[in-house]
Amino acid sequence: MMFQLLCKGIYDFFLFCKGIYDILQVCRGIYEVAPFGTVVEGTIQQLFEGHHMNYIECINVDYKSTRKESFYDLQLDVKGCRDVYASFDKYVEVERLEGDNKYHAEQHGLQVG
């Protein structure tokens, strides 16, 4: 798909990014069904997998939770952001968990975090 877009002269940025994303998804699919023990085992993961840590700390009780998560893409909010750096800053900003969005802290129940 990406090569077709380039050959036809379509330079729409969204379609270009969508094409790249589609190709990566196909590569991931091939990787998942590829036989293990080959020289390409783990290549897609090494090239494209990232990790982030979810960290939650309760305010009123002594409870902290961390969880490492893997990802192959990020959903950045670009609306109202001047550039990709501002979008990334928005992605990693601290979110307060309160009201209807309280955190369930195991033995402590729902907590502000």
LINSUL-V273815 format. One line per field, one symbol per residue. ss: DSSP state (A for helix, B for strand, O for the rest). burial: 1 if it has 24 or more other C-alpha atoms within 12 Angstrom, else 0. A space follows every 10 residues. Layout:
BEGIN
ss: ???
burial: ???
END
This chain:
BEGIN
ss: OAAAAAAOOO OOAAAAAAAA AAAAAAAAAA AAAOOOOOOO OOAAAAAAOB BBBBBBBOOO OOOBBBBBBB BOOOOOOOOO OOOAAAAAAA AAOOOOOOAA AOBBOAAAOB BOO
burial: 0000000000 0000000000 0000000100 0000000000 0001000000 0000010100 0000000000 0000000000 0000000000 0000000000 0010000000 111
END
